[in-house]
Amino acid sequence: MPAYGASEAPSAGPDQYTALHIVGDHVALIDSLGQEQVFVVAHDWGAITAWSLCQFRPDRVKALVALSVPFTPRSPAVKPVDAVRALYGDDFYICSFQDPGAIEAEFKRLGTELVLRKFFADRSASPLFIPKSGWGSPDDEVPLPSWITDEDVKYYTTQFDKSGFTGGFNYYRALNKTWELTSPWTGAEIMVPTKFIVGDLDLTYNIAGAKDFINKGGFKKFVPLLDGVVIMKDVGHFINEEKPEEISALIISFIKKFN
């Protein structure tokens, strides 16, 4: 994903982070590897991008395993940031990420390692709020869950210290621009074989309307080739880190169907 890890980051601002731009990068990557089709396994913003890849270029994806974030059909009437702001207010994390410079300054005040510890330690099913008044003190002590080590977090810290958080925020800042550009795909289905895996404590699973959409037919309507939904009990957002062996087994089992 551009702007994460050692990947290069677009320098022209949020408008270079729309789904069309990021999917274009991934199609170019597939081409550069000399592949006609690929299996895609993706989590969080990777999953959001993977859904768009499957929607725009289903011919390039053999099958998808999406973790944490389900497909979200485009609303014909309401922009996504406006929708979550109406539900949860300005301190909801997606809304907090919209103001260039402000959230970067808050994360700098707290320090990269503490910010990451707060994210990894948050296993609440409740909405995530990052108040504009501040997300705690730099002196906060945040114990880590058992599935991630101090060494892991220190490594992630070195990576974010190199790249910063702005690239990651720009994905959120481009949400409404993506909405504007993707009106031709309103109502379009995802015609790629898919397995979806989510933890029942994941905030994405507990956002208003998500459970009903996933479990009562809406998800299957928009993803007709959905092979199944796996809901892992007592598992949070970082599902691949929390349950690596189980997730790997599910991925391998699904991909084997296509060999």
C-alpha positions as CSV (number, residue, x, y, z in Angstrom):
1,M,0.0,0.0,0.0
2,P,1.5,3.4,-0.9
3,A,2.6,5.4,2.1
4,Y,2.9,2.3,4.4
5,G,6.2,0.7,5.4
6,A,8.9,1.2,2.8
7,S,6.4,2.0,0.0
8,E,6.6,5.4,-1.7
9,A,3.9,7.9,-1.0
10,P,2.1,10.2,-3.4
11,S,3.3,13.7,-2.6
12,A,0.5,15.7,-4.2
13,G,-2.0,15.4,-1.3
14,P,-5.2,13.5,-0.6
15,D,-6.5,13.7,-4.1
16,Q,-3.8,11.2,-5.2
17,Y,-5.2,8.6,-2.7
18,T,-8.6,8.0,-4.3
19,A,-9.6,4.4,-5.0
20,L,-9.0,5.0,-8.7
21,H,-5.4,6.1,-8.0
22,I,-4.6,3.3,-5.6
23,V,-6.2,0.6,-7.7
24,G,-4.3,1.9,-10.6
25,D,-1.1,1.4,-8.7
26,H,-2.0,-2.2,-7.9
27,V,-2.9,-3.0,-11.5
28,A,0.5,-1.7,-12.5
29,L,2.1,-3.9,-9.8
30,I,0.3,-6.9,-11.2
31,D,1.4,-6.0,-14.7
32,S,5.0,-5.5,-13.5
33,L,5.0,-9.1,-12.1
34,G,3.8,-10.5,-15.4
35,Q,0.6,-11.9,-14.0
36,E,-2.8,-12.0,-15.6
37,Q,-4.6,-12.8,-12.3
38,V,-3.7,-12.8,-8.7
39,F,-5.1,-14.1,-5.4
40,V,-5.6,-11.1,-3.0
41,V,-5.5,-11.2,0.8
42,A,-6.1,-7.9,2.4
43,H,-6.9,-6.3,5.8
44,D,-8.3,-2.9,6.8
45,W,-7.4,-0.3,4.1
46,G,-5.9,-3.1,2.1
47,A,-9.4,-4.7,2.1
48,I,-11.1,-1.5,1.1
49,T,-8.6,-1.2,-1.8
50,A,-9.1,-4.8,-2.7
51,W,-12.9,-4.4,-2.9
52,S,-12.3,-1.5,-5.3
53,L,-9.8,-3.6,-7.3
54,C,-12.4,-6.4,-7.6
55,Q,-15.1,-3.9,-8.6
56,F,-13.0,-2.0,-11.2
57,R,-10.9,-4.9,-12.6
58,P,-12.5,-8.3,-11.7
59,D,-10.6,-9.8,-14.6
60,R,-7.3,-9.4,-12.7
61,V,-8.4,-11.1,-9.4
62,K,-8.8,-14.9,-9.2
63,A,-10.2,-14.8,-5.6
64,L,-10.2,-12.5,-2.6
65,V,-9.8,-13.0,1.1
66,A,-10.9,-9.8,2.9
67,L,-10.2,-9.3,6.6
68,S,-12.0,-6.9,8.9
69,V,-13.7,-4.5,6.4
70,P,-16.7,-5.7,4.4
71,F,-17.7,-4.3,1.0
72,T,-19.6,-1.1,1.5
73,P,-22.0,-0.2,-1.4
74,R,-21.8,3.4,-2.6
75,S,-24.6,5.5,-1.3
76,P,-26.1,7.5,-4.1
77,A,-27.0,10.4,-1.8
78,V,-24.6,10.7,1.1
79,K,-20.8,11.1,1.1
80,P,-19.1,8.6,3.5
81,V,-17.4,11.1,5.8
82,D,-20.7,13.0,6.1
83,A,-22.5,9.8,6.9
84,V,-20.2,8.8,9.8
85,R,-20.1,12.4,11.1
86,A,-23.9,12.3,11.3
87,L,-23.8,9.0,13.2
88,Y,-20.9,9.7,15.6
89,G,-19.9,13.3,15.5
90,D,-16.7,15.2,14.8
91,D,-14.5,13.2,17.3
92,F,-15.1,9.9,15.5
93,Y,-11.7,8.8,14.3
94,I,-12.5,9.0,10.6
95,C,-13.7,12.6,11.1
96,S,-10.7,13.4,13.3
97,F,-8.4,12.3,10.5
98,Q,-9.9,14.9,8.0
99,D,-8.0,18.0,9.2
100,P,-4.6,18.2,7.7
101,G,-1.9,19.0,10.2
102,A,-4.1,18.8,13.4
103,I,-4.1,15.0,13.9
104,E,-0.5,14.8,12.8
105,A,0.4,17.3,15.5
106,E,-1.6,15.3,18.1
107,F,0.2,12.1,17.2
108,K,3.5,13.9,17.4
109,R,2.7,15.2,20.8
110,L,1.9,11.7,22.0
111,G,4.8,10.0,20.2
112,T,4.6,7.3,17.6
113,E,5.1,4.3,19.9
114,L,2.3,5.4,22.3
115,V,-0.1,6.0,19.4
116,L,0.5,2.5,18.0
117,R,0.2,1.0,21.5
118,K,-3.2,2.7,21.9
119,F,-4.4,1.3,18.6
120,F,-3.2,-2.3,19.3
121,A,-4.6,-2.3,22.8
122,D,-8.0,-1.1,21.8
123,R,-10.2,-4.2,21.6
124,S,-13.4,-2.5,22.4
125,A,-16.4,-3.1,20.1
126,S,-17.4,0.6,20.7
127,P,-16.7,3.4,18.2
128,L,-13.2,4.8,18.3
129,F,-13.1,8.5,19.2
130,I,-10.0,10.7,19.1
131,P,-11.1,14.0,20.7
132,K,-9.9,17.2,19.3
133,S,-9.1,18.2,22.9
134,G,-6.5,15.4,22.9
135,W,-6.1,11.6,23.0
136,G,-4.6,11.4,26.4
137,S,-1.2,12.2,27.8
138,P,2.3,11.4,26.5
139,D,2.8,9.8,29.9
140,D,0.0,7.3,29.5
141,E,1.0,3.7,30.1
142,V,-0.7,1.3,27.7
143,P,-0.1,-2.4,28.2
144,L,-0.1,-4.5,25.1
145,P,-2.2,-7.6,24.4
146,S,-0.5,-10.9,24.6
147,W,-0.4,-11.4,20.8
148,I,2.0,-8.5,20.1
149,T,5.3,-7.8,21.7
150,D,7.2,-4.6,22.6
151,E,9.7,-5.6,19.9
152,D,7.0,-5.7,17.3
153,V,5.7,-2.3,18.3
154,K,9.2,-0.8,18.3
155,Y,9.7,-2.1,14.7
156,Y,6.4,-0.5,13.6
157,T,7.4,2.7,15.3
158,T,10.7,2.9,13.3
159,Q,8.7,2.5,10.1
160,F,6.1,5.2,10.9
161,D,8.9,7.5,12.2
162,K,10.4,7.2,8.7
163,S,7.2,7.7,6.7
164,G,4.9,9.6,9.1
165,F,1.2,9.2,9.4
166,T,0.1,11.7,6.7
167,G,0.0,9.1,3.9
168,G,-2.3,6.9,6.0
169,F,-4.5,9.8,6.9
170,N,-4.8,10.7,3.2
171,Y,-6.7,7.5,2.5
172,Y,-9.4,8.8,4.8
173,R,-9.2,12.3,3.5
174,A,-9.8,11.0,-0.1
175,L,-13.0,9.1,0.9
176,N,-15.4,11.8,-0.2
177,K,-13.4,12.4,-3.4
178,T,-13.6,8.7,-4.2
179,W,-17.3,8.9,-3.7
180,E,-17.5,11.7,-6.3
181,L,-15.5,9.8,-8.8
182,T,-17.2,6.4,-8.5
183,S,-20.8,7.3,-9.2
184,P,-20.8,4.9,-12.3
185,W,-20.4,2.0,-9.9
186,T,-23.4,2.8,-7.7
187,G,-25.2,-0.5,-7.2
188,A,-22.5,-2.5,-8.9
189,E,-21.7,-6.0,-7.6
190,I,-18.4,-7.6,-6.7
191,M,-18.1,-10.5,-9.2
192,V,-15.1,-12.3,-7.6
193,P,-15.0,-15.4,-5.4
194,T,-14.6,-14.1,-1.9
195,K,-14.1,-15.2,1.7
196,F,-14.7,-12.7,4.5
197,I,-13.2,-12.9,8.0
198,V,-13.9,-10.6,10.9
199,G,-13.6,-10.5,14.7
200,D,-16.7,-10.0,16.7
201,L,-15.0,-7.2,18.7
202,D,-13.8,-5.4,15.6
203,L,-15.1,-1.8,15.4
204,T,-15.9,-2.3,11.7
205,Y,-18.2,-5.2,12.6
206,N,-20.0,-3.1,15.3
207,I,-20.5,0.1,13.4
208,A,-24.2,1.0,13.0
209,G,-25.9,-1.4,10.5
210,A,-22.8,-3.6,9.8
211,K,-24.0,-6.8,11.5
212,D,-27.3,-6.8,9.8
213,F,-25.7,-6.0,6.4
214,I,-23.2,-8.9,6.8
215,N,-25.5,-11.5,8.3
216,K,-28.9,-10.8,6.8
217,G,-28.4,-10.9,3.1
218,G,-27.2,-7.5,2.1
219,F,-23.5,-8.5,1.8
220,K,-24.3,-11.6,-0.2
221,K,-26.5,-9.5,-2.5
222,F,-23.6,-7.2,-3.4
223,V,-21.0,-10.0,-3.4
224,P,-22.9,-12.9,-5.1
225,L,-19.8,-15.1,-5.2
226,L,-19.3,-14.8,-1.4
227,D,-18.0,-18.2,-0.3
228,G,-18.7,-17.6,3.4
229,V,-18.3,-15.3,6.3
230,V,-16.2,-16.3,9.3
231,I,-16.9,-14.3,12.5
232,M,-14.1,-15.1,15.1
233,K,-15.3,-14.8,18.7
234,D,-13.5,-12.5,21.1
235,V,-11.2,-11.2,18.4
236,G,-10.6,-7.6,17.6
237,H,-9.5,-5.5,14.7
238,F,-6.0,-6.8,14.1
239,I,-7.3,-10.3,13.4
240,N,-4.3,-11.5,11.4
241,E,-1.9,-10.6,14.2
242,E,-4.2,-11.9,17.0
243,K,-5.0,-15.2,15.3
244,P,-2.2,-15.8,12.7
245,E,-2.4,-19.6,12.5
246,E,-6.2,-19.7,12.2
247,I,-6.2,-17.0,9.6
248,S,-3.5,-18.6,7.6
249,A,-5.4,-21.9,7.6
250,L,-8.6,-20.3,6.4
251,I,-6.7,-18.5,3.6
252,I,-4.9,-21.7,2.4
253,S,-8.1,-23.7,2.5
254,F,-9.9,-21.1,0.4
255,I,-7.2,-20.7,-2.2
256,K,-6.8,-24.4,-2.6
257,K,-10.3,-24.5,-4.1
258,F,-8.9,-22.7,-7.2
259,N,-5.9,-24.9,-7.9
